[in-house]
């Protein structure tokens, strides 16, 4: 309770909002959430890849993002792990959260592209609920054959993940939120990376620089071949890429001037585009 002056100058009593739990209970809830995440979610560095095939997938996606240093105001390129679809499904199961699609709409454009809009409601056993809205532009999907299916399913996934995250996730950002714009994440604390191993190396592009940056996100030469031709550098995946693999590669190669060729299913960095 506090006293404030009205426009007439007469003091009035203003009720201050109060938390519904004690600080100790909130701390316990946060600790329980973190312990559950550690117990049931597979970290990125625990994923198992053998002969170029993922044998045990992670519940996180490692994505390169731009982080602003609050001290210098400059942006840095760093790798962060974000919980993806499988993580939110596991957490929803153990928190006994149910979800329901309450709205969906496809908006078509004159140029033949479209945007899917989904609204999903997540509900906890105690009656609390949260709405999540997810959109996906058909231009985000890089494969013509899957554009119809993937644009709708991605919008649904984003809405569902957002609803679950807002209900139980203590503010965690989903991988699907970062894979699409915005690609910039503000940092509350200064980020320091030991030995700068995962810093994006820009400047003059060559095969070694490309390979270095791919290895920084866990991509080996068995997964992607890098070759230099007279007109540019060709980065060719050894197998069909799903979105969980394509977008981290795209975010890493794009700053080097790479462009995706849908017909040949590879990236090209033209030599005239070198920094």
N, C-alpha and C positions, 0 to 999 in steps of 0.2 A: 504494500500500500504506500502511495506517495501523494504529496500535495503539489498541484500545479495551478497556475493562475489562468483563469478564463479570459476571454476577450475583454470582459468588463473589469478585470483586475481582481475578481473575487476568487479566493482559493477554492479549488474543488478537489475531491478525493478521487484518485485514479487507481483502479485495481491493476496490479502488475500480474502478468501471466506467470503461473507457477508450473514447474515440471511435474509430470505425473509419477515420477519415480525419484528415489533418492540418488545422490551422486554415487553412493556405494553400489546400489542396484544397477545403475547404468554401467558402471565399471565392470561388474560381473557379467552383464549381458554382452558387452563388447569382448571381454576375454573369452566367453563361451563361444561367440561367433568366430573369433580368430582360431580357437582350438578346433572347432568343427571344420573350418577351412583346411587347417593343417592335417587333419585326420582323414578327410575324404577326397580332397582335391590333389591331383597329381601335378607337381611343379613342372615348369618348362624344362629345367635341367634334368628331370627324371624321365623324360620321354625316351623311348627306345627306338632307334632307327637301325635297321640291318639291311645291307645290300640295297640301300636307297628306298626301302619300304618301312613305313612307320608300324612297328609292332605294338607299341604302347603309346597312345597319344596323351598329350598333356591337356589339362583343363584350363590352361592359360595360353594366350597368344602373345608372343614377343613381337612388339611393334616399335619401330623407330618413330619418335615424336620430337617435336620442337619444344624445348623447355626454356622458359625465361628465367635467367639468373636475377633474383630480386636485388642483388647488390650492384651489379653492373648494368642491368637492363638489357643485356645482350641475350640472344637466343642461342641455345646449344642443341645439337642433335644427339639424343640419347636413346637407349633401348629400355623399354618398360614392359612388364608382364601384366596383362589385363585378363580377368576371368572371362571365358567365352561361354557359349551356349550350354555345353555339358556341365560347366560349373554351376550355373544358375539352376539347371534341372536337378542336380544332386542336392543343392541347398534347399530348393523348394520341397523336395521329397522329405528331407529330414526335419524341415520346419512345418511340414504338413500344410503347405500353401497350395491352394487350388487356383486355377486360372480359367478365365472365360473370355472369349472373343465377343466384344460388345459392339464392334463396328468395323467395317472394312469398305474401302472404296478405291476404284481405279479411275484416275483422271487422265484422259488421253489428250495429246497435243496434236497440232496440225502437222508437225513434221514426222508423225508416226511414232514418236516416243511416248512414254507414259510414266506416271508415278502412282505407286500403291501406298495407301494410307491404312494403317491398322490401329485399332484401339483395343487393348487387353486389360481386363480387371484381374488383379491378384488379391486373394482373400486369405487371411490367417484364421486359425481356429478360434481366436478370441474376438473375431468379428471385424477387426481392422481390415481395411482394404486400400488398395492403391491403383490408380489408373496409369497405364503406360501407353504412350503414343509412339508409333514407329512408322517411318516412311522409307521408301526405296525408289530411286529413279532408275528407269531401265538403262540409262546411259552408264550407270555404275557397273553393270554386268558386262564382262569382257567377251563372253562367248555367245554368239548369235543363237545357237541351238538351245541354250539354257536360259536365255534372257527372260522369257515369259515366266517360267517356273521360279527361277532364282530371285527375280525382283519381288514377286509376291511373298515367297517364303522368307526372304531377308527382312522385309517390312514387318512380317508377323514375328520373327525372331527378335527384332529390335524392340518391338512393343512389349513382348512377353518378358524379355530380359530386363527392360527398364522398369516394368511394374514390379517384378520380383525384387530387383535391386533397391528400388525406392522403399519397398516394404520391409526388407530384412537386411539389406546389404551395407548399411552404415556408410552410404555415399560412394561405394566403389563404382568405378566406371567400367562398363562392359567393353569387351574387345570390339564388338560390332559397332559401338558408338565411335571408336577411334579409327576403325578401318575406313569409315566414310568421313567427309569433312564434318567438323573442324579437325585439322591435324595438329593444332597447337594446344599444348597443355601448360597452364600456368603452374609454376612451382612455388610452394610455400617456403621451402628451404633450399639452400644452395645444393646443387647436385655435383658431386665429385666422383669421377670414375677412375679407379686405380689404373695407372699406366696408360690411360686413354685407349685401352684395347678396343673398345667398341665405338670410339668416335669415328664419324664418317670422314674419310679422307677425300677432300675435294682438290681442285687444282687440275693439273695435267692428268688426263685419263690414260691408263694403259692396262694391260691384262692383269698385272700384279695388283694394281689398285682395285680393280673390279673384284678379283678373287678375294682380296683382303676384306673388303666390305661385305661380301657374301658370307665369308667364314664368320664374321662378327655376329651374324644373326643365325648361325648354325647350319648354313647351307654349304655342302661340300661339292667338290668337282664331280662326285658320283651323281649328285642330284641335278646339277646344271653345268653344261660345258660352256667355256668362254673361249672364243677364237677371234683373231684379228685378221680382217680382210683389207683389201686396198681402200675400200670406201668407209669402213667403220669396224666396230666391235660387235660381235654377235653372241648373245647370251641365250642359250637354248636349253630348256628343261628336258630331262631325260624321260619324263612321263607327263601325263595329263595333269594339269594343276587344278586343285580345288581352291575355293576362295581363301581358306586359311593359309594356304601356301602362296597364292598369287599376290595378295595385297602386301604382305611384308616384303616380298621381293620388289614389287612395284615401288613401295615407299623408299626402299634402299637405292634402287637404280635410277629413279626419276631425277634426283638432284644431280646426277652425273650426265643428264641429257638423254637418257634412254627413252625410247618409245616402243610400245607394244604393237607387234604386227599380228593381227588376229588370223590372217590367212595362213601364215607360216608358223604361228604359235611360238614366237620368240621375241626377245627385245633386241633393238639395234641402237647403238650409240654412234651416230654419224660423226666422222672425224671433223667435219666443219663445225660441229656443235661442241667441241671440246672447250673446257673453261680455260 
